[in-house]
Each structure stands twice: as structure tokens, then as C-alpha cells.
Amino acid sequence: MNIEQHIVAATITAVKDLYQQEIQENQISLQDTRVEFEGQITIVVFPIVRFSKKSPEVTAKELGAYLVEHVADVTGFNVVKGFLNLSIADPYWLSLLNNTLLDKDFGTFKPNGQKVMVEYSSPNTNKPLHLGHVRNNLLGYSVAELLKANGYEVFKVNLVNDRGIHICKSMLAWQKFGNGETPESSGLKGDHLVGKYYVIFDKEYKKEIEALKLAGQTEEEAKKNSPLIKQAQQMLLEWEQGNAEVLDLWKKMNGWVYAGFDITYKNLGVDFDKYYYESNTYLLGKDTVEEGLNKGVFFKKPDGSVWIDLTEDGLDQKLVLRADGTSVYITQDLGTAEMKYDDFKMDQSIYVVGNEQDYHFKVLFLILEKMGKTWAKGLHHLSYGMVDLPSGKMKSREGTVVDADDLIAEMVETARQKTEALGKTNDFSDEEKERLYYDIGMGALKYFLLKVEPKKRLLFDPSESIDFQGNTGPFIQYTHARIKSLLSKAEYAEYSKATEVKDLSATELEMIMLLSKYPSELASAAKGYTPATLSNYLYEVAKMFNKFYHEVPPIVKEEDASLKQHRLNLSFITANILKSGMKLLGITVPERM
């Protein structure tokens, strides 16, 4: 039982002894004592006043006196309005450090028997990954790793949008203007080559629209009557009919794209347990629609189209099958959800998709619940905001989109320039330097994108992210490297309990309190599907270590062996938490910098 549990149990007894009343555990609220007041743990007294029938101040004083008398580790108290601040004895915190924080299993969770699927990335195969995809991939990967660390069995899946009119546009443009160009002949990554033809299609399509408008057609008419768009639509039809020539071209160009994606995924450090392809799933869902009609969840309109009425749920009527029997997006999503559940039988399924799809997922989950799918309660849309750059919003079709590969290369190059300017890598081999620049550049990118709550739109500034000071990945990486250097100089092999140390400095006490929160930070980050809270916790840990490092005399030169061991232990556990926490964000912390 930790000190918080002791205090809650003692408070229940105190209310019974002092006021002859029964208070429930969930009615007792504890929080960290604010830094400007003495103490470490604060009881919010206001909810207890209804049992004491006295003022908050009087209640707090009576409760404080009771706890000092009955709980060995509570050594004193002070009252600030309705808040009771408790001082906890140093031996308690020293015992916590020696027996809990330094345990090899600290911050780990046993398997909990629950299965979770995290679906992320979900790219289109007509262009390379861009900055928006980068946020999606990093978020999905990190949430999956957090859930895994919390004892869940996790399946990472990628539903690839590998069919449709947009892919036919790239295929048609390559056919017309490509002259047989390949990734090998052009020296371009496959996804970049296919993306190049998507941009070419759009430019040529716009030219045709302008020409048709000059000939007297309206914008809408010109968009429909352009020969190029008609040919792309015809190609899609031929793909659906199984035309061998079209299918061969489709397989060839998608193959180029997948080879390109693999490189980007490797550089981002993300992976998947299973890929689903829309070309295999787009016909799914028609059985689900039939089932919904039989259950009375859907209704047919006179034209034969199938709908669901969600007006009573505050939404609107939603089309689930066209009159001609063809699917809409929601149809295949219904079928794919069912297929994924049949494949994995997971307890939760998390869709990492941008916030422009919020309404779509509300409708999808509601339909599945109304159809009586018991597993629908475990579905969750992890919605996230757009990423902007200082120059403004990302664009897609004009070829000005912020490309993921270019961004990664820029981050590594910026890390190289900033690190070399500090002159601290002179004794590194070329291979070590390259690895370091990659780790710093990617650490900066990942941390900057993950430290912001997913729902928030964010402004990504590459140069601001690579800073060795402030709330950045490189600052945390540098702190870890500094600790490893200290441990190396001190020839610290492994921890042993520094039992002779009896007193803690204020900063050491703060450190132990902060480090002890690591398991609960992991649990809350996983529960909220947000790496942001963990990111900011790790920043606080790094800041706290730097404060400690500057306040205490040089640890390596400390003559008191027990005090030296104690401070090295504190440094050791800090490094472990930074390393394991950053790993869950997909970030490598170098051993030296």
C-alpha cells in the first residue's frame, strides 16, 4: 500500500472517529501540494465538510491532527483555505526509491488479456506520404506501443486505399505522358514517380477544362466533359470488370508505390502486423446492408436506394447503398469493420483518422451499435488535427505538398548543422555521426508532433523543433546522454541501495515524487490514447534532472560513498525512464551526444 492509499484509508477512519460518519473512497480527493506551500500531498477538504458540519479550515485542522497522530509517515500539516497540505517523512520517499523505483519491473505492466487493434496510416497509392500522414503514422505507432506497454495484446493494421478514380488518374497520365518511365530509369522513389503523374493529370485536366470553358461550357459541364476525366472513369470501369491490361498496369504502379512506402515507413520507424487492401474490401458490406434491412435498421426508398434514419440521434438520414446497388464509403467500412473483428476478435479497435472524418465515424459506430454488434462498443475514432507549416496549409494536387521523405531529409540535415555547430562530435566515427544526426532529427520531428494533444491543430516549425533547450526531443535526448556520461565517469555498474542516507534535499524529494509517477503516466496516456501527456511528463523529468545536476556538488567527486551511490541511483532511474518513455514515442535516445 503506497502513501496515498494509506492517507485515503486513514481519512475514511478519521471521518468515522471524528464525525461518526461514513465517507466513500471516491469522495476523497488527493492532489500534489502546490510548490509554494509546504508538504507533498494535499487533501481537498470541501467534499468532507458535509460530513463534519464544520468550516473547511476547522475540518482540515482536525483531520490534519488526526493523520499526524495515526499515520507514521505523516510528520506535519498546514491548512490553506479548504486544502490540507501534508508533509511526508523522508524515510518514506527513500524507501520508495530503493524498493520500488529501482526495481527492474518498475514501469512495466503484466498482460491484461485484452486485445486492441490500432488502424493507422491508410495511405492512397497515387502519391507519396506527406506531413499529415507523418502525424497519423507517429500517433498510431505511439498509441499502439503505449497500449502494448500497458499489458494489451496489440495489432497494428494498415488499410491501404489502393483503388478508385484517383489511382486511375495516375495510371492514365503515365500511359499518355510517361514514355515507359520507371523508378529505375528516373532515379525516383516509386511513390514519387506515381505522384508525379497524379500532378501531371491534374495540370492536363485543368487545361482541358479551360479550353472547354472558352468553347462556351460552364465550369461544371467542362469538369464532366473533359476527355481525360472520361478516360479515367472508363479505366476505373475496366478495372472493376477485370480488364487484364488495366489490372497489370495497376499492379505494376502500385508495386512501385509500395516499394517507396516501405522506405518511408522504415525511416519513420513504424511497422504493421497486417495490411488490408481496399481492392479486396470495397465489395464488402452489402451483406451487412441486407442484414440491416432484415433487422429493420435500414429502409429502402422507392428508387431502391437503402438508408438509415439517424435523426432521433441528432444526426441525419444516411445513404448506405445506392439505387444501382453500388457501395458508398460507409458500406465498405461496415463490411471491413466486421471482417477485422472476425479476423482478430479484439476488445477495442482504434481508427487513427483526421478530424475531417469525425461525422463519418459517429455514423459508422452508431449503425453498428443499432445492428446489435456487441463489439461496436469497443470502437474508437482517434481524431487528430491538421499540421500546418509556418508558410501556411499543406496543399495536395499542385505538387506543393510537404513530402514526408523531404521532411525527414531536412530534419536530419538540420540536426547535422546544429550539432556540428556545437562541435561535440569531433571524436565520433562517420557512421556514429550519421546515426546521431538521424536520431536527433527524427527525435525532434516525432517529439514536436506528439507533444501536442491529437485533437489540436498544430504549427510545425522544423528549426524550432531541433533545439537543445526547451520542450523538445533533442533536449530530452541530450539529458539522457548527459546522465549516461555521468554514470560512465562514475563507473556505475549497477545500483545498490544507499540505506545510510536519511535526509533528502528539496530537489531530490521532488525528483523521487516525479519519477514515481511514471507508471500512472503510462496508464493515463494509454487510457486517453494520447502520447502528449507522456511527452510532457518526460520533459518535466529531464528538466528536473538538470535542476538536480546543477544544484548538487559534482556527484563523481562526492566523498560520502552512500550519498554518491544514492545520487547515482537517482540518475540511473531517470535515464531508464527517459529511455523507455521515449521509446514508446518511437524515439531513440543516444548513449552519447
Secondary structure, DSSP 4 states (H G I P E B T S, - for coil): --HHHHHHHHHHHHHHHHHS----GGG-EEEEPPTTSS-SEEEE-GGGHHHHTS-HHHHHHHHHHHHHHH-TTEEEEEEETTEEEEEE-HHHHHHHIIIIITSTTTT-----S-EEEEE----BTTS--BHHHHHHHHHHHHHHHHHHHTT-EEEEEEEEB--SHHHHHHHHHHHHH-TT--HHHHT--HHHHHHHHHHHHHHHHHHHHHHHHHTT--HHHHHHH-HHHHHHHHHHHHHHTT-HHHHHHHHHHHHHHHHHHHHHHHHHT---SEEEEHHHHTTTTHHHHHHHHHTTSSEE-TTS-EEEE-GGGTS-EEEEE-TTS-B-HHHHHHHHHHHHHHHH--SEEEEEEEGGGHHHHHHHHHHHHHTT-GGGGGEEEEEE--EEBTTB---STTS-S-BHHHHHHHHHHHHHHHHHHHT--TTS-HHHHHHHHHHHHHHHHHHHHHSS-TTS-EE--HHHHS-SSSSSHHHHHHHHHHHHHHHHHTT--S----TT-----HHHHHHHHHHTTHHHHHHHHHHTT-HHHHHHHHHHHHHHHHHHHHHSPPSTT---HHHHHHHHHHHHHHHHHHHHHHHHTT-PPPS--
